[in-house]
Amino acid sequence: MPDAAAPAQPRNPLHGLTLEAIVTALATHYGWAELGERIPVRCFTHDPSIGSSLKFLRKTPWAREKVEGLYLFMLRERHRSGGAP
């Protein structure tokens, strides 16, 4: 019998990704300075680090939604330009 608490999400590009993986990919792709311009939150603009960003984003749903949205945008842009996912 399948587990009802964890339904399969084959079409969800965020399924199976950790917040750490998302923030790391964004910081690598954009750099902290541009990431701070795109999402102006202190954890990206003042002494940024993966750890401080994760701590803030786990407590702040609206900021996490913006980060996830930017990640999806980055994936679409890579796909359109023919780059690797």
mmCIF file as gemmi writes it, N, C-alpha and C atoms, coordinates in Angstrom:
data_model
loop_
_atom_site.group_PDB
_atom_site.id
_atom_site.type_symbol
_atom_site.label_atom_id
_atom_site.label_alt_id
_atom_site.label_comp_id
_atom_site.label_asym_id
_atom_site.label_entity_id
_atom_site.label_seq_id
_atom_site.pdbx_PDB_ins_code
_atom_site.Cartn_x
_atom_site.Cartn_y
_atom_site.Cartn_z
_atom_site.occupancy
_atom_site.B_iso_or_equiv
_atom_site.pdbx_formal_charge
_atom_site.auth_seq_id
_atom_site.auth_asym_id
_atom_site.pdbx_PDB_model_num
ATOM 1 N N . MET Axp A 1 ? 0.846 -1.174 0 1 0 ? 1 A 1
ATOM 2 C CA . MET Axp A 1 ? 0 0 0 1 0 ? 1 A 1
ATOM 3 C C . MET Axp A 1 ? 0.893 1.24 0 1 0 ? 1 A 1
ATOM 4 N N . PRO Axp A 2 ? 0.691 2.208 -0.919 1 0 ? 2 A 1
ATOM 5 C CA . PRO Axp A 2 ? 1.533 3.398 -0.984 1 0 ? 2 A 1
ATOM 6 C C . PRO Axp A 2 ? 1.351 4.291 0.238 1 0 ? 2 A 1
ATOM 7 N N . ASP Axp A 3 ? 2.396 5.004 0.558 1 0 ? 3 A 1
ATOM 8 C CA . ASP Axp A 3 ? 2.383 5.919 1.694 1 0 ? 3 A 1
ATOM 9 C C . ASP Axp A 3 ? 1.607 7.176 1.322 1 0 ? 3 A 1
ATOM 10 N N . ALA Axp A 4 ? 0.495 7.442 1.993 1 0 ? 4 A 1
ATOM 11 C CA . ALA Axp A 4 ? -0.355 8.595 1.677 1 0 ? 4 A 1
ATOM 12 C C . ALA Axp A 4 ? 0.29 9.908 2.102 1 0 ? 4 A 1
ATOM 13 N N . ALA Axp A 5 ? 1.226 9.875 3.037 1 0 ? 5 A 1
ATOM 14 C CA . ALA Axp A 5 ? 1.865 11.091 3.533 1 0 ? 5 A 1
ATOM 15 C C . ALA Axp A 5 ? 2.877 11.66 2.541 1 0 ? 5 A 1
ATOM 16 N N . ALA Axp A 6 ? 3.389 10.839 1.631 1 0 ? 6 A 1
ATOM 17 C CA . ALA Axp A 6 ? 4.403 11.296 0.688 1 0 ? 6 A 1
ATOM 18 C C . ALA Axp A 6 ? 4.025 10.908 -0.745 1 0 ? 6 A 1
ATOM 19 N N . PRO Axp A 7 ? 3.058 11.651 -1.329 1 0 ? 7 A 1
ATOM 20 C CA . PRO Axp A 7 ? 2.654 11.312 -2.697 1 0 ? 7 A 1
ATOM 21 C C . PRO Axp A 7 ? 3.769 11.622 -3.693 1 0 ? 7 A 1
ATOM 22 N N . ALA Axp A 8 ? 3.798 10.855 -4.774 1 0 ? 8 A 1
ATOM 23 C CA . ALA Axp A 8 ? 4.793 11.075 -5.828 1 0 ? 8 A 1
ATOM 24 C C . ALA Axp A 8 ? 4.523 12.412 -6.511 1 0 ? 8 A 1
ATOM 25 N N . GLN Axp A 9 ? 5.583 13.125 -6.854 1 0 ? 9 A 1
ATOM 26 C CA . GLN Axp A 9 ? 5.465 14.422 -7.501 1 0 ? 9 A 1
ATOM 27 C C . GLN Axp A 9 ? 6.4 14.461 -8.709 1 0 ? 9 A 1
ATOM 28 N N . PRO Axp A 10 ? 6.105 13.663 -9.729 1 0 ? 10 A 1
ATOM 29 C CA . PRO Axp A 10 ? 7.043 13.559 -10.853 1 0 ? 10 A 1
ATOM 30 C C . PRO Axp A 10 ? 7.212 14.854 -11.652 1 0 ? 10 A 1
ATOM 31 N N . ARG Axp A 11 ? 6.25 15.76 -11.622 1 0 ? 11 A 1
ATOM 32 C CA . ARG Axp A 11 ? 6.33 16.977 -12.414 1 0 ? 11 A 1
ATOM 33 C C . ARG Axp A 11 ? 6.797 18.181 -11.595 1 0 ? 11 A 1
ATOM 34 N N . ASN Axp A 12 ? 7.095 17.985 -10.331 1 0 ? 12 A 1
ATOM 35 C CA . ASN Axp A 12 ? 7.532 19.083 -9.465 1 0 ? 12 A 1
ATOM 36 C C . ASN Axp A 12 ? 9.059 19.156 -9.485 1 0 ? 12 A 1
ATOM 37 N N . PRO Axp A 13 ? 9.645 20.217 -10.098 1 0 ? 13 A 1
ATOM 38 C CA . PRO Axp A 13 ? 11.108 20.297 -10.18 1 0 ? 13 A 1
ATOM 39 C C . PRO Axp A 13 ? 11.791 20.509 -8.827 1 0 ? 13 A 1
ATOM 40 N N . LEU Axp A 14 ? 11.037 20.893 -7.804 1 0 ? 14 A 1
ATOM 41 C CA . LEU Axp A 14 ? 11.626 21.085 -6.479 1 0 ? 14 A 1
ATOM 42 C C . LEU Axp A 14 ? 11.572 19.815 -5.631 1 0 ? 14 A 1
ATOM 43 N N . HIS Axp A 15 ? 10.834 18.817 -6.1 1 0 ? 15 A 1
ATOM 44 C CA . HIS Axp A 15 ? 10.68 17.581 -5.33 1 0 ? 15 A 1
ATOM 45 C C . HIS Axp A 15 ? 12.036 16.891 -5.155 1 0 ? 15 A 1
ATOM 46 N N . GLY Axp A 16 ? 12.362 16.589 -3.922 1 0 ? 16 A 1
ATOM 47 C CA . GLY Axp A 16 ? 13.601 15.88 -3.622 1 0 ? 16 A 1
ATOM 48 C C . GLY Axp A 16 ? 14.801 16.786 -3.414 1 0 ? 16 A 1
ATOM 49 N N . LEU Axp A 17 ? 14.643 18.086 -3.649 1 0 ? 17 A 1
ATOM 50 C CA . LEU Axp A 17 ? 15.753 19.022 -3.446 1 0 ? 17 A 1
ATOM 51 C C . LEU Axp A 17 ? 15.696 19.594 -2.043 1 0 ? 17 A 1
ATOM 52 N N . THR Axp A 18 ? 16.844 19.747 -1.44 1 0 ? 18 A 1
ATOM 53 C CA . THR Axp A 18 ? 16.891 20.406 -0.14 1 0 ? 18 A 1
ATOM 54 C C . THR Axp A 18 ? 17.01 21.913 -0.343 1 0 ? 18 A 1
ATOM 55 N N . LEU Axp A 19 ? 16.631 22.656 0.656 1 0 ? 19 A 1
ATOM 56 C CA . LEU Axp A 19 ? 16.782 24.105 0.598 1 0 ? 19 A 1
ATOM 57 C C . LEU Axp A 19 ? 18.256 24.47 0.447 1 0 ? 19 A 1
ATOM 58 N N . GLU Axp A 20 ? 19.121 23.707 1.075 1 0 ? 20 A 1
ATOM 59 C CA . GLU Axp A 20 ? 20.558 23.945 0.957 1 0 ? 20 A 1
ATOM 60 C C . GLU Axp A 20 ? 21.03 23.808 -0.497 1 0 ? 20 A 1
ATOM 61 N N . ALA Axp A 21 ? 20.534 22.792 -1.188 1 0 ? 21 A 1
ATOM 62 C CA . ALA Axp A 21 ? 20.907 22.598 -2.597 1 0 ? 21 A 1
ATOM 63 C C . ALA Axp A 21 ? 20.419 23.753 -3.453 1 0 ? 21 A 1
ATOM 64 N N . ILE Axp A 22 ? 19.225 24.257 -3.173 1 0 ? 22 A 1
ATOM 65 C CA . ILE Axp A 22 ? 18.666 25.372 -3.938 1 0 ? 22 A 1
ATOM 66 C C . ILE Axp A 22 ? 19.486 26.633 -3.719 1 0 ? 22 A 1
ATOM 67 N N . VAL Axp A 23 ? 19.771 26.975 -2.46 1 0 ? 23 A 1
ATOM 68 C CA . VAL Axp A 23 ? 20.541 28.184 -2.146 1 0 ? 23 A 1
ATOM 69 C C . VAL Axp A 23 ? 21.954 28.073 -2.711 1 0 ? 23 A 1
ATOM 70 N N . THR Axp A 24 ? 22.557 26.913 -2.609 1 0 ? 24 A 1
ATOM 71 C CA . THR Axp A 24 ? 23.902 26.719 -3.147 1 0 ? 24 A 1
ATOM 72 C C . THR Axp A 24 ? 23.914 26.913 -4.663 1 0 ? 24 A 1
ATOM 73 N N . ALA Axp A 25 ? 22.926 26.349 -5.346 1 0 ? 25 A 1
ATOM 74 C CA . ALA Axp A 25 ? 22.849 26.505 -6.807 1 0 ? 25 A 1
ATOM 75 C C . ALA Axp A 25 ? 22.656 27.967 -7.198 1 0 ? 25 A 1
ATOM 76 N N . LEU Axp A 26 ? 21.814 28.681 -6.475 1 0 ? 26 A 1
ATOM 77 C CA . LEU Axp A 26 ? 21.582 30.095 -6.78 1 0 ? 26 A 1
ATOM 78 C C . LEU Axp A 26 ? 22.832 30.932 -6.519 1 0 ? 26 A 1
ATOM 79 N N . ALA Axp A 27 ? 23.501 30.675 -5.396 1 0 ? 27 A 1
ATOM 80 C CA . ALA Axp A 27 ? 24.711 31.429 -5.07 1 0 ? 27 A 1
ATOM 81 C C . ALA Axp A 27 ? 25.815 31.145 -6.081 1 0 ? 27 A 1
ATOM 82 N N . THR Axp A 28 ? 25.889 29.922 -6.567 1 0 ? 28 A 1
ATOM 83 C CA . THR Axp A 28 ? 26.885 29.572 -7.574 1 0 ? 28 A 1
ATOM 84 C C . THR Axp A 28 ? 26.558 30.228 -8.91 1 0 ? 28 A 1
ATOM 85 N N . HIS Axp A 29 ? 25.298 30.197 -9.284 1 0 ? 29 A 1
ATOM 86 C CA . HIS Axp A 29 ? 24.879 30.728 -10.583 1 0 ? 29 A 1
ATOM 87 C C . HIS Axp A 29 ? 24.934 32.256 -10.627 1 0 ? 29 A 1
ATOM 88 N N . TYR Axp A 30 ? 24.355 32.909 -9.625 1 0 ? 30 A 1
ATOM 89 C CA . TYR Axp A 30 ? 24.248 34.371 -9.636 1 0 ? 30 A 1
ATOM 90 C C . TYR Axp A 30 ? 25.357 35.069 -8.861 1 0 ? 30 A 1
ATOM 91 N N . GLY Axp A 31 ? 25.891 34.417 -7.845 1 0 ? 31 A 1
ATOM 92 C CA . GLY Axp A 31 ? 26.805 35.079 -6.915 1 0 ? 31 A 1
ATOM 93 C C . GLY Axp A 31 ? 25.984 35.772 -5.84 1 0 ? 31 A 1
ATOM 94 N N . TRP Axp A 32 ? 26.591 35.991 -4.684 1 0 ? 32 A 1
ATOM 95 C CA . TRP Axp A 32 ? 25.857 36.587 -3.564 1 0 ? 32 A 1
ATOM 96 C C . TRP Axp A 32 ? 25.38 38.009 -3.864 1 0 ? 32 A 1
ATOM 97 N N . ALA Axp A 33 ? 26.195 38.796 -4.558 1 0 ? 33 A 1
ATOM 98 C CA . ALA Axp A 33 ? 25.823 40.191 -4.833 1 0 ? 33 A 1
ATOM 99 C C . ALA Axp A 33 ? 24.554 40.265 -5.683 1 0 ? 33 A 1
ATOM 100 N N . GLU Axp A 34 ? 24.521 39.514 -6.775 1 0 ? 34 A 1
ATOM 101 C CA . GLU Axp A 34 ? 23.334 39.549 -7.632 1 0 ? 34 A 1
ATOM 102 C C . GLU Axp A 34 ? 22.141 38.89 -6.954 1 0 ? 34 A 1
ATOM 103 N N . LEU Axp A 35 ? 22.389 37.851 -6.184 1 0 ? 35 A 1
ATOM 104 C CA . LEU Axp A 35 ? 21.306 37.205 -5.445 1 0 ? 35 A 1
ATOM 105 C C . LEU Axp A 35 ? 20.674 38.207 -4.476 1 0 ? 35 A 1
ATOM 106 N N . GLY Axp A 36 ? 21.507 39.024 -3.818 1 0 ? 36 A 1
ATOM 107 C CA . GLY Axp A 36 ? 21.013 40.058 -2.918 1 0 ? 36 A 1
ATOM 108 C C . GLY Axp A 36 ? 20.247 41.154 -3.634 1 0 ? 36 A 1
ATOM 109 N N . GLU Axp A 37 ? 20.59 41.417 -4.897 1 0 ? 37 A 1
ATOM 110 C CA . GLU Axp A 37 ? 19.84 42.4 -5.684 1 0 ? 37 A 1
ATOM 111 C C . GLU Axp A 37 ? 18.492 41.834 -6.104 1 0 ? 37 A 1
ATOM 112 N N . ARG Axp A 38 ? 18.467 40.579 -6.488 1 0 ? 38 A 1
ATOM 113 C CA . ARG Axp A 38 ? 17.231 39.949 -6.95 1 0 ? 38 A 1
ATOM 114 C C . ARG Axp A 38 ? 16.261 39.683 -5.806 1 0 ? 38 A 1
ATOM 115 N N . ILE Axp A 39 ? 16.793 39.282 -4.66 1 0 ? 39 A 1
ATOM 116 C CA . ILE Axp A 39 ? 15.976 39.053 -3.464 1 0 ? 39 A 1
ATOM 117 C C . ILE Axp A 39 ? 16.641 39.833 -2.331 1 0 ? 39 A 1
ATOM 118 N N . PRO Axp A 40 ? 16.213 41.068 -2.113 1 0 ? 40 A 1
ATOM 119 C CA . PRO Axp A 40 ? 16.903 41.93 -1.145 1 0 ? 40 A 1
ATOM 120 C C . PRO Axp A 40 ? 16.577 41.591 0.315 1 0 ? 40 A 1
ATOM 121 N N . VAL Axp A 41 ? 17.215 40.56 0.813 1 0 ? 41 A 1
ATOM 122 C CA . VAL Axp A 41 ? 17.107 40.202 2.231 1 0 ? 41 A 1
ATOM 123 C C . VAL Axp A 41 ? 18.512 40.22 2.827 1 0 ? 41 A 1
ATOM 124 N N . ARG Axp A 42 ? 18.586 40.545 4.067 1 0 ? 42 A 1
ATOM 125 C CA . ARG Axp A 42 ? 19.87 40.764 4.738 1 0 ? 42 A 1
ATOM 126 C C . ARG Axp A 42 ? 20.806 39.549 4.668 1 0 ? 42 A 1
ATOM 127 N N . CYS Axp A 43 ? 20.241 38.342 4.707 1 0 ? 43 A 1
ATOM 128 C CA . CYS Axp A 43 ? 21.098 37.148 4.696 1 0 ? 43 A 1
ATOM 129 C C . CYS Axp A 43 ? 21.839 36.992 3.371 1 0 ? 43 A 1
ATOM 130 N N . PHE Axp A 44 ? 21.41 37.711 2.317 1 0 ? 44 A 1
ATOM 131 C CA . PHE Axp A 44 ? 22.105 37.679 1.038 1 0 ? 44 A 1
ATOM 132 C C . PHE Axp A 44 ? 22.974 38.908 0.821 1 0 ? 44 A 1
ATOM 133 N N . THR Axp A 45 ? 22.733 39.979 1.567 1 0 ? 45 A 1
ATOM 134 C CA . THR Axp A 45 ? 23.437 41.233 1.305 1 0 ? 45 A 1
ATOM 135 C C . THR Axp A 45 ? 24.514 41.576 2.334 1 0 ? 45 A 1
ATOM 136 N N . HIS Axp A 46 ? 24.382 41.087 3.546 1 0 ? 46 A 1
ATOM 137 C CA . HIS Axp A 46 ? 25.345 41.415 4.606 1 0 ? 46 A 1
ATOM 138 C C . HIS Axp A 46 ? 26.004 40.146 5.134 1 0 ? 46 A 1
ATOM 139 N N . ASP Axp A 47 ? 27.278 39.971 4.82 1 0 ? 47 A 1
ATOM 140 C CA . ASP Axp A 47 ? 28.046 38.805 5.253 1 0 ? 47 A 1
ATOM 141 C C . ASP Axp A 47 ? 27.307 37.5 4.938 1 0 ? 47 A 1
ATOM 142 N N . PRO Axp A 48 ? 26.991 37.274 3.649 1 0 ? 48 A 1
ATOM 143 C CA . PRO Axp A 48 ? 26.183 36.106 3.283 1 0 ? 48 A 1
ATOM 144 C C . PRO Axp A 48 ? 26.926 34.782 3.454 1 0 ? 48 A 1
ATOM 145 N N . SER Axp A 49 ? 26.16 33.778 3.81 1 0 ? 49 A 1
ATOM 146 C CA . SER Axp A 49 ? 26.68 32.415 3.884 1 0 ? 49 A 1
ATOM 147 C C . SER Axp A 49 ? 25.506 31.461 3.716 1 0 ? 49 A 1
ATOM 148 N N . ILE Axp A 50 ? 25.817 30.239 3.371 1 0 ? 50 A 1
ATOM 149 C CA . ILE Axp A 50 ? 24.765 29.227 3.218 1 0 ? 50 A 1
ATOM 150 C C . ILE Axp A 50 ? 24.056 29.033 4.557 1 0 ? 50 A 1
ATOM 151 N N . GLY Axp A 51 ? 24.816 28.916 5.621 1 0 ? 51 A 1
ATOM 152 C CA . GLY Axp A 51 ? 24.237 28.672 6.943 1 0 ? 51 A 1
ATOM 153 C C . GLY Axp A 51 ? 23.278 29.762 7.397 1 0 ? 51 A 1
ATOM 154 N N . SER Axp A 52 ? 23.692 31.022 7.281 1 0 ? 52 A 1
ATOM 155 C CA . SER Axp A 52 ? 22.813 32.115 7.721 1 0 ? 52 A 1
ATOM 156 C C . SER Axp A 52 ? 21.58 32.206 6.833 1 0 ? 52 A 1
ATOM 157 N N . SER Axp A 53 ? 21.753 31.923 5.547 1 0 ? 53 A 1
ATOM 158 C CA . SER Axp A 53 ? 20.62 31.963 4.63 1 0 ? 53 A 1
ATOM 159 C C . SER Axp A 53 ? 19.607 30.876 4.973 1 0 ? 53 A 1
ATOM 160 N N . LEU Axp A 54 ? 20.096 29.67 5.236 1 0 ? 54 A 1
ATOM 161 C CA . LEU Axp A 54 ? 19.196 28.569 5.572 1 0 ? 54 A 1
ATOM 162 C C . LEU Axp A 54 ? 18.433 28.863 6.857 1 0 ? 54 A 1
ATOM 163 N N . LYS Axp A 55 ? 19.12 29.396 7.836 1 0 ? 55 A 1
ATOM 164 C CA . LYS Axp A 55 ? 18.49 29.711 9.118 1 0 ? 55 A 1
ATOM 165 C C . LYS Axp A 55 ? 17.339 30.702 8.92 1 0 ? 55 A 1
ATOM 166 N N . PHE Axp A 56 ? 17.591 31.76 8.12 1 0 ? 56 A 1
ATOM 167 C CA . PHE Axp A 56 ? 16.573 32.774 7.856 1 0 ? 56 A 1
ATOM 168 C C . PHE Axp A 56 ? 15.431 32.206 7.013 1 0 ? 56 A 1
ATOM 169 N N . LEU Axp A 57 ? 15.761 31.504 5.95 1 0 ? 57 A 1
ATOM 170 C CA . LEU Axp A 57 ? 14.73 31.024 5.025 1 0 ? 57 A 1
ATOM 171 C C . LEU Axp A 57 ? 13.821 29.971 5.648 1 0 ? 57 A 1
ATOM 172 N N . ARG Axp A 58 ? 14.342 29.193 6.564 1 0 ? 58 A 1
ATOM 173 C CA . ARG Axp A 58 ? 13.506 28.187 7.232 1 0 ? 58 A 1
ATOM 174 C C . ARG Axp A 58 ? 12.473 28.824 8.151 1 0 ? 58 A 1
ATOM 175 N N . LYS Axp A 59 ? 12.753 30.037 8.617 1 0 ? 59 A 1
ATOM 176 C CA . LYS Axp A 59 ? 11.837 30.745 9.515 1 0 ? 59 A 1
ATOM 177 C C . LYS Axp A 59 ? 10.933 31.728 8.786 1 0 ? 59 A 1
ATOM 178 N N . THR Axp A 60 ? 11.189 31.973 7.492 1 0 ? 60 A 1
ATOM 179 C CA . THR Axp A 60 ? 10.501 33.041 6.778 1 0 ? 60 A 1
ATOM 180 C C . THR Axp A 60 ? 9.894 32.505 5.481 1 0 ? 60 A 1
ATOM 181 N N . PRO Axp A 61 ? 8.63 32.081 5.54 1 0 ? 61 A 1
ATOM 182 C CA . PRO Axp A 61 ? 8.011 31.459 4.366 1 0 ? 61 A 1
ATOM 183 C C . PRO Axp A 61 ? 7.982 32.34 3.111 1 0 ? 61 A 1
ATOM 184 N N . TRP Axp A 62 ? 7.733 33.63 3.253 1 0 ? 62 A 1
ATOM 185 C CA . TRP Axp A 62 ? 7.661 34.491 2.06 1 0 ? 62 A 1
ATOM 186 C C . TRP Axp A 62 ? 9.014 34.575 1.357 1 0 ? 62 A 1
ATOM 187 N N . ALA Axp A 63 ? 10.094 34.594 2.121 1 0 ? 63 A 1
ATOM 188 C CA . ALA Axp A 63 ? 11.428 34.659 1.525 1 0 ? 63 A 1
ATOM 189 C C . ALA Axp A 63 ? 11.78 33.323 0.866 1 0 ? 63 A 1
ATOM 190 N N . ARG Axp A 64 ? 11.39 32.241 1.499 1 0 ? 64 A 1
ATOM 191 C CA . ARG Axp A 64 ? 11.641 30.922 0.915 1 0 ? 64 A 1
ATOM 192 C C . ARG Axp A 64 ? 10.904 30.78 -0.418 1 0 ? 64 A 1
ATOM 193 N N . GLU Axp A 65 ? 9.677 31.287 -0.487 1 0 ? 65 A 1
ATOM 194 C CA . GLU Axp A 65 ? 8.92 31.24 -1.746 1 0 ? 65 A 1
ATOM 195 C C . GLU Axp A 65 ? 9.632 32.023 -2.841 1 0 ? 65 A 1
ATOM 196 N N . LYS Axp A 66 ? 10.204 33.165 -2.493 1 0 ? 66 A 1
ATOM 197 C CA . LYS Axp A 66 ? 10.94 33.957 -3.48 1 0 ? 66 A 1
ATOM 198 C C . LYS Axp A 66 ? 12.18 33.205 -3.966 1 0 ? 66 A 1
ATOM 199 N N . VAL Axp A 67 ? 12.879 32.556 -3.055 1 0 ? 67 A 1
ATOM 200 C CA . VAL Axp A 67 ? 14.079 31.787 -3.412 1 0 ? 67 A 1
ATOM 201 C C . VAL Axp A 67 ? 13.693 30.616 -4.322 1 0 ? 67 A 1
ATOM 202 N N . GLU Axp A 68 ? 12.63 29.907 -3.973 1 0 ? 68 A 1
ATOM 203 C CA . GLU Axp A 68 ? 12.185 28.784 -4.802 1 0 ? 68 A 1
ATOM 204 C C . GLU Axp A 68 ? 11.748 29.276 -6.179 1 0 ? 68 A 1
ATOM 205 N N . GLY Axp A 69 ? 11.058 30.43 -6.23 1 0 ? 69 A 1
ATOM 206 C CA . GLY Axp A 69 ? 10.648 31.002 -7.509 1 0 ? 69 A 1
ATOM 207 C C . GLY Axp A 69 ? 11.836 31.388 -8.364 1 0 ? 69 A 1
ATOM 208 N N . LEU Axp A 70 ? 12.853 31.982 -7.752 1 0 ? 70 A 1
ATOM 209 C CA . LEU Axp A 70 ? 14.052 32.351 -8.5 1 0 ? 70 A 1
ATOM 210 C C . LEU Axp A 70 ? 14.778 31.108 -8.995 1 0 ? 70 A 1
ATOM 211 N N . TYR Axp A 71 ? 14.787 30.062 -8.209 1 0 ? 71 A 1
ATOM 212 C CA . TYR Axp A 71 ? 15.414 28.807 -8.632 1 0 ? 71 A 1
ATOM 213 C C . TYR Axp A 71 ? 14.704 28.241 -9.862 1 0 ? 71 A 1
ATOM 214 N N . LEU Axp A 72 ? 13.373 28.244 -9.838 1 0 ? 72 A 1
ATOM 215 C CA . LEU Axp A 72 ? 12.613 27.764 -10.992 1 0 ? 72 A 1
ATOM 216 C C . LEU Axp A 72 ? 12.87 28.636 -12.222 1 0 ? 72 A 1
ATOM 217 N N . PHE Axp A 73 ? 12.973 29.947 -12.022 1 0 ? 73 A 1
ATOM 218 C CA . PHE Axp A 73 ? 13.291 30.862 -13.118 1 0 ? 73 A 1
ATOM 219 C C . PHE Axp A 73 ? 14.668 30.528 -13.699 1 0 ? 73 A 1
ATOM 220 N N . MET Axp A 74 ? 15.636 30.282 -12.829 1 0 ? 74 A 1
ATOM 221 C CA . MET Axp A 74 ? 16.985 29.93 -13.272 1 0 ? 74 A 1
ATOM 222 C C . MET Axp A 74 ? 16.956 28.64 -14.104 1 0 ? 74 A 1
ATOM 223 N N . LEU Axp A 75 ? 16.179 27.645 -13.666 1 0 ? 75 A 1
ATOM 224 C CA . LEU Axp A 75 ? 16.074 26.397 -14.412 1 0 ? 75 A 1
ATOM 225 C C . LEU Axp A 75 ? 15.457 26.627 -15.798 1 0 ? 75 A 1
ATOM 226 N N . ARG Axp A 76 ? 14.409 27.466 -15.854 1 0 ? 76 A 1
ATOM 227 C CA . ARG Axp A 76 ? 13.783 27.767 -17.153 1 0 ? 76 A 1
ATOM 228 C C . ARG Axp A 76 ? 14.758 28.477 -18.076 1 0 ? 76 A 1
ATOM 229 N N . GLU Axp A 77 ? 15.506 29.43 -17.539 1 0 ? 77 A 1
ATOM 230 C CA . GLU Axp A 77 ? 16.476 30.165 -18.355 1 0 ? 77 A 1
ATOM 231 C C . GLU Axp A 77 ? 17.566 29.232 -18.875 1 0 ? 77 A 1
ATOM 232 N N . ARG Axp A 78 ? 18.036 28.333 -18.037 1 0 ? 78 A 1
ATOM 233 C CA . ARG Axp A 78 ? 19.057 27.359 -18.479 1 0 ? 78 A 1
ATOM 234 C C . ARG Axp A 78 ? 18.508 26.472 -19.583 1 0 ? 78 A 1
ATOM 235 N N . HIS Axp A 79 ? 17.247 26.038 -19.409 1 0 ? 79 A 1
ATOM 236 C CA . HIS Axp A 79 ? 16.629 25.166 -20.392 1 0 ? 79 A 1
ATOM 237 C C . HIS Axp A 79 ? 16.463 25.896 -21.738 1 0 ? 79 A 1
ATOM 238 N N . ARG Axp A 80 ? 16.032 27.15 -21.686 1 0 ? 80 A 1
ATOM 239 C CA . ARG Axp A 80 ? 15.828 27.925 -22.902 1 0 ? 80 A 1
ATOM 240 C C . ARG Axp A 80 ? 17.155 28.191 -23.633 1 0 ? 80 A 1
ATOM 241 N N . SER Axp A 81 ? 18.206 28.381 -22.879 1 0 ? 81 A 1
ATOM 242 C CA . SER Axp A 81 ? 19.497 28.674 -23.507 1 0 ? 81 A 1
ATOM 243 C C . SER Axp A 81 ? 20.246 27.4 -23.926 1 0 ? 81 A 1
ATOM 244 N N . GLY Axp A 82 ? 19.653 26.263 -23.619 1 0 ? 82 A 1
ATOM 245 C CA . GLY Axp A 82 ? 20.271 24.999 -24.011 1 0 ? 82 A 1
ATOM 246 C C . GLY Axp A 82 ? 21.333 24.522 -23.04 1 0 ? 82 A 1
ATOM 247 N N . GLY Axp A 83 ? 21.414 25.15 -21.869 1 0 ? 83 A 1
ATOM 248 C CA . GLY Axp A 83 ? 22.408 24.762 -20.872 1 0 ? 83 A 1
ATOM 249 C C . GLY Axp A 83 ? 21.986 23.521 -20.112 1 0 ? 83 A 1
ATOM 250 N N . ALA Axp A 84 ? 22.891 23.025 -19.316 1 0 ? 84 A 1
ATOM 251 C CA . ALA Axp A 84 ? 22.634 21.848 -18.501 1 0 ? 84 A 1
ATOM 252 C C . ALA Axp A 84 ? 21.683 22.206 -17.364 1 0 ? 84 A 1
ATOM 253 N N . PRO Axp A 85 ? 20.84 21.291 -16.924 1 0 ? 85 A 1
ATOM 254 C CA . PRO Axp A 85 ? 19.893 21.553 -15.832 1 0 ? 85 A 1
ATOM 255 C C . PRO Axp A 85 ? 20.526 21.799 -14.499 1 0 ? 85 A 1
